[in-house]
Amino acid sequence: MKVVDLFAGCGGLSLGFEKSGFEVVAAFDYWKESCDVYAANFNHPIHQVDLSCIEDYDIFKKWEPDIIIGGPPCQDFSSAGKRDESLGRADLTISYANIISNVRPEWFVMENVERILKSNVLRKAIEIFKNSGYGISYTVLDASYCGVPQARKRFIMVGHLNSKDGFLDYYLSKNQSKKPLTVYEYFEGKLDIEYYYRHPRSYARRGIFSVHEPSPTIRGVNRPIPKGYPKHSGDPCDPSDNVRPLTTLERSFIQTFPENFVWLGSKTHREQMIGNAVPVNLGKYVADCIAEYITDPNKKPEKDRLLSQQLELFQI
């Protein structure tokens, strides 16, 4: 199956689908720095294109994709952002939906933050998908149950032409692990630390974490522990010289990028790319579910009650 990746960033979703056995034939993104990193790690082309104003859909159709994947930038719904859909980035979700409806691949995958469930733009996107003939499954996955040592919750929507809604629910649910993957388990004890610092959004939240739990969400900022850091009741140890932030490379490993992945650009840009990326193994998890559904002779679709209720709520 040929795959085209939109809003590809540095390639986490692409790499996950490649690891699952899909053939990624082209990618598109607008940020030059991430395009440079993508180009350094994949054999297929990445095109620097502003996906917010597409008029010629042939630039995607010429690749004859069986599946289009992508994670439209999510800052306007993100808990780390201003939470204002009027700022414009939410429109990129509609741009993604319009590309799907015009190219009409057999499949699509859209990744976003969990907060999109509370947004008006999701209703609009679902309406576009449904009017284009797609059955849809969606869920929120905790990456730590999908082969990623990180408690990162992400909204995943999968569409398939002429299928019933909820067609993939069974597979997205049943393939999750029984317990979350810890940093220690993933690194197999190779990290030289037991505790590390992740700068909180406010000091009302903990900032120190143990390797014997999943990492908190990797964000686009990475700061050293400040002098006078006030110990939080949730911190597993006292701040000390032995508590340090993860390095840029270690953060890329938490996002399940391989050791041979090539990183380019300034430290600030690399940190932002890593924080924005879809964890590689989360992408592989979704791709594996699709592959299993395709090859399963006894498909077991389970209609998602939440999906059904929300479609009724949206009057779609």
Contacts in CASP RR format, 6 or more apart in sequence:
PFRMAT RR
TARGET T0000
AUTHOR 0000-0000-0000
METHOD contacts of the structure
MODEL  1
MKVVDLFAGCGGLSLGFEKSGFEVVAAFDYWKESCDVYAANFNHPIHQVD
LSCIEDYDIFKKWEPDIIIGGPPCQDFSSAGKRDESLGRADLTISYANII
SNVRPEWFVMENVERILKSNVLRKAIEIFKNSGYGISYTVLDASYCGVPQ
ARKRFIMVGHLNSKDGFLDYYLSKNQSKKPLTVYEYFEGKLDIEYYYRHP
RSYARRGIFSVHEPSPTIRGVNRPIPKGYPKHSGDPCDPSDNVRPLTTLE
RSFIQTFPENFVWLGSKTHREQMIGNAVPVNLGKYVADCIAEYITDPNKK
PEKDRLLSQQLELFQI
1 22 0 8 1.000
1 23 0 8 1.000
1 66 0 8 1.000
1 67 0 8 1.000
1 107 0 8 1.000
2 23 0 8 1.000
2 25 0 8 1.000
2 63 0 8 1.000
2 64 0 8 1.000
2 65 0 8 1.000
2 66 0 8 1.000
2 67 0 8 1.000
3 14 0 8 1.000
3 17 0 8 1.000
3 22 0 8 1.000
3 23 0 8 1.000
3 24 0 8 1.000
3 25 0 8 1.000
3 65 0 8 1.000
3 66 0 8 1.000
3 67 0 8 1.000
3 68 0 8 1.000
3 69 0 8 1.000
4 24 0 8 1.000
4 25 0 8 1.000
4 26 0 8 1.000
4 27 0 8 1.000
4 28 0 8 1.000
4 60 0 8 1.000
4 63 0 8 1.000
4 65 0 8 1.000
4 67 0 8 1.000
4 68 0 8 1.000
4 69 0 8 1.000
4 105 0 8 1.000
5 11 0 8 1.000
5 13 0 8 1.000
5 14 0 8 1.000
5 17 0 8 1.000
5 24 0 8 1.000
5 26 0 8 1.000
5 27 0 8 1.000
5 28 0 8 1.000
5 68 0 8 1.000
5 69 0 8 1.000
5 70 0 8 1.000
6 27 0 8 1.000
6 28 0 8 1.000
6 29 0 8 1.000
6 51 0 8 1.000
6 60 0 8 1.000
6 68 0 8 1.000
6 69 0 8 1.000
6 70 0 8 1.000
6 71 0 8 1.000
6 72 0 8 1.000
6 96 0 8 1.000
6 99 0 8 1.000
7 28 0 8 1.000
7 29 0 8 1.000
7 51 0 8 1.000
7 70 0 8 1.000
7 71 0 8 1.000
7 72 0 8 1.000
7 73 0 8 1.000
7 92 0 8 1.000
7 96 0 8 1.000
8 14 0 8 1.000
8 27 0 8 1.000
8 28 0 8 1.000
8 29 0 8 1.000
8 34 0 8 1.000
8 38 0 8 1.000
8 46 0 8 1.000
8 70 0 8 1.000
9 27 0 8 1.000
9 29 0 8 1.000
9 31 0 8 1.000
9 34 0 8 1.000
9 35 0 8 1.000
9 37 0 8 1.000
9 38 0 8 1.000
9 273 0 8 1.000
9 276 0 8 1.000
9 277 0 8 1.000
10 34 0 8 1.000
10 37 0 8 1.000
10 38 0 8 1.000
10 41 0 8 1.000
10 273 0 8 1.000
10 274 0 8 1.000
10 276 0 8 1.000
10 277 0 8 1.000
11 27 0 8 1.000
11 34 0 8 1.000
11 37 0 8 1.000
11 38 0 8 1.000
11 41 0 8 1.000
11 42 0 8 1.000
11 277 0 8 1.000
11 278 0 8 1.000
12 255 0 8 1.000
12 257 0 8 1.000
12 277 0 8 1.000
12 278 0 8 1.000
12 279 0 8 1.000
12 280 0 8 1.000
12 283 0 8 1.000
13 69 0 8 1.000
13 70 0 8 1.000
13 71 0 8 1.000
13 109 0 8 1.000
13 111 0 8 1.000
13 278 0 8 1.000
13 283 0 8 1.000
14 24 0 8 1.000
14 27 0 8 1.000
14 38 0 8 1.000
14 42 0 8 1.000
14 69 0 8 1.000
15 41 0 8 1.000
15 42 0 8 1.000
15 257 0 8 1.000
15 258 0 8 1.000
15 261 0 8 1.000
15 280 0 8 1.000
16 280 0 8 1.000
16 281 0 8 1.000
16 283 0 8 1.000
16 284 0 8 1.000
16 287 0 8 1.000
17 24 0 8 1.000
17 69 0 8 1.000
17 283 0 8 1.000
17 284 0 8 1.000
17 287 0 8 1.000
18 24 0 8 1.000
19 280 0 8 1.000
19 284 0 8 1.000
19 287 0 8 1.000
20 283 0 8 1.000
20 284 0 8 1.000
20 287 0 8 1.000
20 288 0 8 1.000
20 291 0 8 1.000
21 287 0 8 1.000
21 291 0 8 1.000
22 67 0 8 1.000
22 287 0 8 1.000
22 291 0 8 1.000
24 42 0 8 1.000
24 44 0 8 1.000
25 44 0 8 1.000
25 63 0 8 1.000
25 65 0 8 1.000
26 44 0 8 1.000
26 45 0 8 1.000
26 46 0 8 1.000
26 47 0 8 1.000
26 63 0 8 1.000
26 65 0 8 1.000
27 38 0 8 1.000
27 42 0 8 1.000
27 44 0 8 1.000
27 45 0 8 1.000
27 46 0 8 1.000
27 47 0 8 1.000
28 46 0 8 1.000
28 47 0 8 1.000
28 49 0 8 1.000
28 51 0 8 1.000
28 59 0 8 1.000
28 60 0 8 1.000
29 35 0 8 1.000
29 38 0 8 1.000
29 46 0 8 1.000
29 47 0 8 1.000
29 48 0 8 1.000
29 49 0 8 1.000
29 51 0 8 1.000
30 48 0 8 1.000
30 49 0 8 1.000
30 50 0 8 1.000
30 51 0 8 1.000
30 52 0 8 1.000
32 48 0 8 1.000
33 264 0 8 1.000
33 265 0 8 1.000
33 269 0 8 1.000
33 273 0 8 1.000
34 273 0 8 1.000
34 276 0 8 1.000
35 46 0 8 1.000
35 47 0 8 1.000
35 48 0 8 1.000
36 264 0 8 1.000
36 265 0 8 1.000
37 262 0 8 1.000
37 263 0 8 1.000
37 264 0 8 1.000
37 265 0 8 1.000
37 273 0 8 1.000
38 46 0 8 1.000
39 45 0 8 1.000
39 46 0 8 1.000
40 262 0 8 1.000
40 264 0 8 1.000
41 261 0 8 1.000
41 262 0 8 1.000
47 59 0 8 1.000
49 59 0 8 1.000
51 92 0 8 1.000
51 95 0 8 1.000
51 96 0 8 1.000
51 99 0 8 1.000
52 91 0 8 1.000
52 92 0 8 1.000
52 95 0 8 1.000
53 95 0 8 1.000
54 95 0 8 1.000
54 98 0 8 1.000
54 99 0 8 1.000
57 99 0 8 1.000
57 102 0 8 1.000
57 103 0 8 1.000
60 68 0 8 1.000
60 99 0 8 1.000
60 103 0 8 1.000
61 103 0 8 1.000
65 103 0 8 1.000
65 105 0 8 1.000
66 105 0 8 1.000
66 106 0 8 1.000
66 107 0 8 1.000
67 105 0 8 1.000
67 106 0 8 1.000
67 107 0 8 1.000
67 108 0 8 1.000
67 109 0 8 1.000
67 290 0 8 1.000
68 99 0 8 1.000
68 100 0 8 1.000
68 103 0 8 1.000
68 105 0 8 1.000
68 107 0 8 1.000
68 108 0 8 1.000
68 109 0 8 1.000
69 108 0 8 1.000
69 109 0 8 1.000
69 110 0 8 1.000
69 111 0 8 1.000
70 96 0 8 1.000
70 109 0 8 1.000
70 110 0 8 1.000
70 111 0 8 1.000
71 96 0 8 1.000
71 110 0 8 1.000
71 111 0 8 1.000
71 112 0 8 1.000
71 278 0 8 1.000
72 89 0 8 1.000
72 92 0 8 1.000
72 93 0 8 1.000
72 95 0 8 1.000
72 96 0 8 1.000
72 110 0 8 1.000
72 112 0 8 1.000
73 89 0 8 1.000
73 92 0 8 1.000
73 276 0 8 1.000
74 89 0 8 1.000
74 112 0 8 1.000
74 113 0 8 1.000
74 115 0 8 1.000
74 116 0 8 1.000
75 81 0 8 1.000
75 82 0 8 1.000
75 87 0 8 1.000
75 89 0 8 1.000
76 82 0 8 1.000
76 83 0 8 1.000
76 84 0 8 1.000
76 85 0 8 1.000
76 86 0 8 1.000
76 87 0 8 1.000
76 88 0 8 1.000
76 89 0 8 1.000
76 90 0 8 1.000
77 83 0 8 1.000
77 85 0 8 1.000
77 90 0 8 1.000
77 112 0 8 1.000
77 113 0 8 1.000
77 115 0 8 1.000
77 116 0 8 1.000
77 118 0 8 1.000
77 119 0 8 1.000
77 121 0 8 1.000
78 113 0 8 1.000
78 115 0 8 1.000
79 113 0 8 1.000
79 115 0 8 1.000
80 201 0 8 1.000
80 219 0 8 1.000
83 115 0 8 1.000
85 119 0 8 1.000
85 120 0 8 1.000
85 121 0 8 1.000
90 119 0 8 1.000
90 121 0 8 1.000
91 121 0 8 1.000
93 110 0 8 1.000
93 112 0 8 1.000
93 116 0 8 1.000
93 121 0 8 1.000
93 122 0 8 1.000
93 125 0 8 1.000
94 121 0 8 1.000
94 124 0 8 1.000
94 125 0 8 1.000
94 128 0 8 1.000
96 110 0 8 1.000
96 125 0 8 1.000
97 124 0 8 1.000
97 125 0 8 1.000
97 128 0 8 1.000
97 129 0 8 1.000
98 128 0 8 1.000
100 108 0 8 1.000
100 128 0 8 1.000
100 129 0 8 1.000
100 132 0 8 1.000
100 134 0 8 1.000
101 128 0 8 1.000
101 129 0 8 1.000
101 131 0 8 1.000
101 132 0 8 1.000
104 132 0 8 1.000
104 161 0 8 1.000
106 160 0 8 1.000
106 161 0 8 1.000
107 158 0 8 1.000
107 159 0 8 1.000
107 160 0 8 1.000
107 161 0 8 1.000
107 290 0 8 1.000
108 129 0 8 1.000
108 134 0 8 1.000
108 157 0 8 1.000
108 158 0 8 1.000
108 159 0 8 1.000
109 156 0 8 1.000
109 157 0 8 1.000
109 158 0 8 1.000
109 159 0 8 1.000
109 286 0 8 1.000
109 290 0 8 1.000
110 125 0 8 1.000
110 156 0 8 1.000
110 157 0 8 1.000
111 154 0 8 1.000
111 155 0 8 1.000
111 156 0 8 1.000
111 157 0 8 1.000
111 278 0 8 1.000
111 283 0 8 1.000
111 286 0 8 1.000
112 154 0 8 1.000
112 155 0 8 1.000
112 157 0 8 1.000
113 153 0 8 1.000
113 154 0 8 1.000
113 155 0 8 1.000
114 140 0 8 1.000
114 153 0 8 1.000
114 154 0 8 1.000
114 155 0 8 1.000
116 122 0 8 1.000
116 155 0 8 1.000
117 140 0 8 1.000
117 155 0 8 1.000
123 314 0 8 1.000
123 316 0 8 1.000
126 136 0 8 1.000
126 311 0 8 1.000
126 314 0 8 1.000
126 316 0 8 1.000
127 314 0 8 1.000
127 316 0 8 1.000
129 135 0 8 1.000
129 136 0 8 1.000
129 159 0 8 1.000
130 136 0 8 1.000
130 311 0 8 1.000
130 316 0 8 1.000
133 161 0 8 1.000
133 162 0 8 1.000
134 159 0 8 1.000
134 160 0 8 1.000
134 161 0 8 1.000
134 163 0 8 1.000
135 159 0 8 1.000
135 160 0 8 1.000
135 161 0 8 1.000
135 162 0 8 1.000
135 163 0 8 1.000
135 164 0 8 1.000
135 165 0 8 1.000
135 166 0 8 1.000
135 167 0 8 1.000
136 157 0 8 1.000
136 158 0 8 1.000
136 159 0 8 1.000
136 160 0 8 1.000
136 165 0 8 1.000
136 166 0 8 1.000
136 307 0 8 1.000
137 157 0 8 1.000
137 158 0 8 1.000
137 159 0 8 1.000
137 165 0 8 1.000
137 166 0 8 1.000
137 167 0 8 1.000
137 168 0 8 1.000
137 169 0 8 1.000
137 172 0 8 1.000
137 304 0 8 1.000
137 307 0 8 1.000
138 155 0 8 1.000
138 156 0 8 1.000
138 157 0 8 1.000
138 158 0 8 1.000
138 304 0 8 1.000
138 307 0 8 1.000
139 155 0 8 1.000
139 156 0 8 1.000
139 169 0 8 1.000
139 172 0 8 1.000
139 173 0 8 1.000
139 304 0 8 1.000
140 153 0 8 1.000
140 154 0 8 1.000
140 155 0 8 1.000
140 156 0 8 1.000
141 153 0 8 1.000
141 154 0 8 1.000
141 156 0 8 1.000
141 172 0 8 1.000
141 176 0 8 1.000
141 282 0 8 1.000
141 285 0 8 1.000
141 286 0 8 1.000
142 151 0 8 1.000
142 152 0 8 1.000
142 153 0 8 1.000
142 180 0 8 1.000
143 150 0 8 1.000
143 151 0 8 1.000
143 152 0 8 1.000
143 153 0 8 1.000
143 154 0 8 1.000
143 279 0 8 1.000
143 281 0 8 1.000
143 282 0 8 1.000
144 150 0 8 1.000
144 151 0 8 1.000
144 152 0 8 1.000
144 180 0 8 1.000
144 181 0 8 1.000
144 214 0 8 1.000
145 176 0 8 1.000
145 177 0 8 1.000
145 179 0 8 1.000
145 180 0 8 1.000
145 181 0 8 1.000
146 175 0 8 1.000
146 176 0 8 1.000
146 177 0 8 1.000
146 281 0 8 1.000
146 282 0 8 1.000
146 285 0 8 1.000
147 177 0 8 1.000
147 181 0 8 1.000
147 186 0 8 1.000
147 256 0 8 1.000
147 281 0 8 1.000
147 282 0 8 1.000
147 285 0 8 1.000
148 181 0 8 1.000
148 214 0 8 1.000
148 254 0 8 1.000
148 255 0 8 1.000
148 256 0 8 1.000
148 279 0 8 1.000
148 281 0 8 1.000
148 282 0 8 1.000
149 181 0 8 1.000
149 182 0 8 1.000
149 183 0 8 1.000
149 185 0 8 1.000
149 186 0 8 1.000
149 187 0 8 1.000
149 214 0 8 1.000
149 215 0 8 1.000
149 254 0 8 1.000
149 256 0 8 1.000
150 214 0 8 1.000
150 215 0 8 1.000
150 216 0 8 1.000
150 217 0 8 1.000
150 218 0 8 1.000
150 254 0 8 1.000
150 255 0 8 1.000
150 279 0 8 1.000
151 180 0 8 1.000
151 213 0 8 1.000
151 214 0 8 1.000
151 215 0 8 1.000
151 216 0 8 1.000
151 217 0 8 1.000
152 217 0 8 1.000
152 218 0 8 1.000
152 279 0 8 1.000
152 282 0 8 1.000
153 217 0 8 1.000
154 278 0 8 1.000
154 282 0 8 1.000
156 172 0 8 1.000
156 286 0 8 1.000
158 168 0 8 1.000
158 172 0 8 1.000
158 286 0 8 1.000
158 289 0 8 1.000
158 290 0 8 1.000
159 168 0 8 1.000
160 167 0 8 1.000
160 168 0 8 1.000
163 301 0 8 1.000
164 301 0 8 1.000
164 303 0 8 1.000
165 303 0 8 1.000
165 304 0 8 1.000
165 307 0 8 1.000
165 308 0 8 1.000
165 311 0 8 1.000
166 301 0 8 1.000
166 302 0 8 1.000
166 303 0 8 1.000
166 304 0 8 1.000
166 307 0 8 1.000
167 293 0 8 1.000
167 299 0 8 1.000
167 301 0 8 1.000
168 289 0 8 1.000
168 290 0 8 1.000
168 293 0 8 1.000
168 301 0 8 1.000
169 301 0 8 1.000
169 302 0 8 1.000
169 303 0 8 1.000
169 304 0 8 1.000
169 307 0 8 1.000
170 300 0 8 1.000
170 301 0 8 1.000
170 302 0 8 1.000
171 289 0 8 1.000
171 290 0 8 1.000
171 292 0 8 1.000
171 293 0 8 1.000
171 296 0 8 1.000
171 300 0 8 1.000
172 286 0 8 1.000
172 289 0 8 1.000
173 302 0 8 1.000
175 285 0 8 1.000
175 288 0 8 1.000
175 289 0 8 1.000
175 292 0 8 1.000
180 213 0 8 1.000
180 214 0 8 1.000
181 214 0 8 1.000
182 211 0 8 1.000
182 212 0 8 1.000
182 213 0 8 1.000
182 214 0 8 1.000
183 191 0 8 1.000
183 211 0 8 1.000
183 212 0 8 1.000
183 213 0 8 1.000
183 214 0 8 1.000
183 215 0 8 1.000
183 254 0 8 1.000
184 191 0 8 1.000
184 211 0 8 1.000
184 212 0 8 1.000
186 253 0 8 1.000
186 254 0 8 1.000
186 256 0 8 1.000
187 211 0 8 1.000
187 253 0 8 1.000
189 211 0 8 1.000
191 211 0 8 1.000
191 250 0 8 1.000
193 211 0 8 1.000
193 242 0 8 1.000
193 243 0 8 1.000
193 244 0 8 1.000
194 210 0 8 1.000
194 211 0 8 1.000
194 212 0 8 1.000
195 208 0 8 1.000
195 209 0 8 1.000
195 210 0 8 1.000
195 211 0 8 1.000
195 236 0 8 1.000
195 237 0 8 1.000
195 242 0 8 1.000
195 243 0 8 1.000
196 208 0 8 1.000
196 209 0 8 1.000
196 211 0 8 1.000
196 243 0 8 1.000
196 244 0 8 1.000
196 245 0 8 1.000
196 246 0 8 1.000
197 207 0 8 1.000
197 208 0 8 1.000
197 209 0 8 1.000
197 224 0 8 1.000
197 225 0 8 1.000
197 229 0 8 1.000
197 239 0 8 1.000
197 243 0 8 1.000
197 244 0 8 1.000
197 245 0 8 1.000
198 207 0 8 1.000
198 208 0 8 1.000
198 209 0 8 1.000
198 215 0 8 1.000
198 216 0 8 1.000
198 245 0 8 1.000
198 246 0 8 1.000
199 207 0 8 1.000
199 221 0 8 1.000
199 222 0 8 1.000
199 223 0 8 1.000
199 225 0 8 1.000
199 245 0 8 1.000
200 206 0 8 1.000
200 207 0 8 1.000
200 232 0 8 1.000
203 229 0 8 1.000
203 230 0 8 1.000
203 232 0 8 1.000
204 232 0 8 1.000
205 232 0 8 1.000
206 232 0 8 1.000
206 233 0 8 1.000
206 234 0 8 1.000
206 235 0 8 1.000
207 229 0 8 1.000
207 232 0 8 1.000
207 235 0 8 1.000
208 231 0 8 1.000
208 232 0 8 1.000
208 235 0 8 1.000
208 236 0 8 1.000
208 237 0 8 1.000
208 239 0 8 1.000
208 243 0 8 1.000
209 215 0 8 1.000
209 216 0 8 1.000
209 236 0 8 1.000
210 236 0 8 1.000
210 237 0 8 1.000
215 246 0 8 1.000
215 254 0 8 1.000
218 251 0 8 1.000
218 254 0 8 1.000
218 255 0 8 1.000
218 274 0 8 1.000
218 275 0 8 1.000
219 275 0 8 1.000
220 271 0 8 1.000
220 272 0 8 1.000
220 274 0 8 1.000
220 275 0 8 1.000
220 276 0 8 1.000
221 271 0 8 1.000
222 245 0 8 1.000
222 246 0 8 1.000
222 248 0 8 1.000
222 251 0 8 1.000
222 271 0 8 1.000
223 245 0 8 1.000
224 244 0 8 1.000
224 245 0 8 1.000
225 239 0 8 1.000
225 243 0 8 1.000
225 244 0 8 1.000
225 245 0 8 1.000
228 239 0 8 1.000
229 239 0 8 1.000
231 238 0 8 1.000
231 239 0 8 1.000
237 243 0 8 1.000
246 254 0 8 1.000
248 263 0 8 1.000
248 267 0 8 1.000
248 270 0 8 1.000
248 271 0 8 1.000
248 274 0 8 1.000
249 263 0 8 1.000
251 271 0 8 1.000
251 274 0 8 1.000
251 275 0 8 1.000
252 261 0 8 1.000
252 263 0 8 1.000
252 274 0 8 1.000
253 259 0 8 1.000
255 274 0 8 1.000
255 275 0 8 1.000
255 277 0 8 1.000
255 279 0 8 1.000
255 280 0 8 1.000
256 279 0 8 1.000
256 280 0 8 1.000
256 281 0 8 1.000
256 282 0 8 1.000
257 274 0 8 1.000
257 277 0 8 1.000
257 280 0 8 1.000
258 280 0 8 1.000
263 270 0 8 1.000
263 273 0 8 1.000
264 270 0 8 1.000
293 299 0 8 1.000
END
